[in-house]
Amino acid sequence: MGAHPSQMTIGRPCSVSGRGYWTGQSNTLTFLPAPAGSGVNFIRSDLIDAPRISAIVDNASGLSLRTRLGQPPFHFDMVEHVMAAIRGLSIDNIDVVCTSAEMPAMDGSSFPFALSLQSAGIVECGGSPPTFTINSLLRVGDQDRWIEARPTESSWLNIEYRLDYGNNSTIPSATYSTVVSELEFCEQLAAARTFITAAEAEQLQQKGLAAHVTHRDLLVFDKLGPIENELRFPDECARHKALDLIGDLALTGVNLVGEIIACKSGHQLNVQMARMLRQAYLTSTADADLRQSAA
């Protein structure tokens, strides 16, 4: 996405409250302004000494159906939708104070988080934002599921997600592509909700997970389509996967410029690509410092 000339934060505190999908535990997120150079940090106010962790890929794990920062008992689950809202609104520095480990599920999208952050105002806080312009082809995955990062002449981040669960899936195949800007994120991506098949939902609840979740809390597909729900976009599932990708790539800790194409990727591959991009950024920064020292 195109970088602001200055790093950005929010103008005042704001908050969002809800229950997590997996545990059903209540969690209130309080977003706080943060100074330039501090990045995105998550804080557990329910633990002794309110420990914090930086939202960078070094501290992240891509798990099945979610992304985690840290390790139990000091961890944060389902951070991708919160991170997508922060990155989608071009916020560089912010503290996220949490009262439990799992992020509120809300409606399964980033929209409630984006709405709260917008209400607080997004303001400059000084300093140039850290930016990495992708300058070579990077790829993770295999022939079936993969992500590629490519150079582009654009000064923005371009995202394309190719969704395909096969001909027998109840979830329709689709491809969604966009130039990631604040306006595009808010109008076209933030409201896209998480989804699952009815069979997967039943398996999770049989394991004692998501016991409180109903068909109205996310998109649950049977062979006829969403159960007791309606799509917000014809390609909502592909848009949500693109949203997840933005949230996971935000763990690079920098503004990305280039093109990302993902085919059937999930959080594990997303985090692998974030790790590769962050390493490329750190290498380029170190090389630039060496050249400057030599000069």
LINKADA-V723418 format. One record per residue. RES is the residue in three letters. PHI is phi as a letter, one per 20 degrees, with the letter a starting at -180 (999 if undefined). BURIAL is I if it has 16 or more other C-alpha atoms within 10 Angstrom, else O. Layout:
res=<RES RES>
phi=<PHI PHI>
burial=<BURIAL BURIAL>
This chain:
res=<MET GLY ALA HIS PRO SER GLN MET THR ILE GLY ARG PRO CYS SER VAL SER GLY ARG GLY TYR TRP THR GLY GLN SER ASN THR LEU THR PHE LEU PRO ALA PRO ALA GLY SER GLY VAL ASN PHE ILE ARG SER ASP LEU ILE ASP ALA PRO ARG ILE SER ALA ILE VAL ASP ASN ALA SER GLY LEU SER LEU ARG THR ARG LEU GLY GLN PRO PRO PHE HIS PHE ASP MET VAL GLU HIS VAL MET ALA ALA ILE ARG GLY LEU SER ILE ASP ASN ILE ASP VAL VAL CYS THR SER ALA GLU MET PRO ALA MET ASP GLY SER SER PHE PRO PHE ALA LEU SER LEU GLN SER ALA GLY ILE VAL GLU CYS GLY GLY SER PRO PRO THR PHE THR ILE ASN SER LEU LEU ARG VAL GLY ASP GLN ASP ARG TRP ILE GLU ALA ARG PRO THR GLU SER SER TRP LEU ASN ILE GLU TYR ARG LEU ASP TYR GLY ASN ASN SER THR ILE PRO SER ALA THR TYR SER THR VAL VAL SER GLU LEU GLU PHE CYS GLU GLN LEU ALA ALA ALA ARG THR PHE ILE THR ALA ALA GLU ALA GLU GLN LEU GLN GLN LYS GLY LEU ALA ALA HIS VAL THR HIS ARG ASP LEU LEU VAL PHE ASP LYS LEU GLY PRO ILE GLU ASN GLU LEU ARG PHE PRO ASP GLU CYS ALA ARG HIS LYS ALA LEU ASP LEU ILE GLY ASP LEU ALA LEU THR GLY VAL ASN LEU VAL GLY GLU ILE ILE ALA CYS LYS SER GLY HIS GLN LEU ASN VAL GLN MET ALA ARG MET LEU ARG GLN ALA TYR LEU THR SER THR ALA ASP ALA ASP LEU ARG GLN SER ALA ALA>
phi=<999 f e f f c f c b d f b f b b b c a d f f f e m f f b d e d e c g c f g n e m d c d c e f e d g m l f c b f e c f g d d c e d f m a d c d m c g e e b c d m f f f f f f f f f f e m e e c a d d e d e b f e f g f l d n c e g f f f f f f f f e n d c f c n n f f f c c e f d b f c b c o c f e c b c c d c f b f f e c e d d c c d e b e n f e f f e f f a c c c a e e c f f f f f e d c g e f e f b a e f f f f f f f f f e n e l f e f d f e e a e d e d f e o f e l b c f e c g d g f f f f f f f g f f f f f f f f m c f d c q c d d c c l e c f f f g f f f g f f f f f f f f f f f f f f f f f f f f f>
burial=<I I I O O I I I I I I O I I I I I I I I I I O I O I I I I I I I I I I I I O I I I I I I I O O O O O O I I I I I I I O I I I O O O I I I I I O O O I I I I I I I I I I I I I I I I I I I I I I I I I I I I I I I I I I I I I I I I I O I I I O I O I O I I O O O I I O I I I O O O I I I I O O O O I I I I I I I O O O I I I I I I I I I O O O O O I I I O I I I O I I I I I O O I I O I I I I I I I I I I I O O I O O O O O O O I I I O I O O O I I I I I O O O I I I O O O O O O O I I I I I I I I I I I I I I I I I I I I I I I I I I I I I I I I I I I I I I I I I I I I O I I O O O O O O O O O O O O O O>
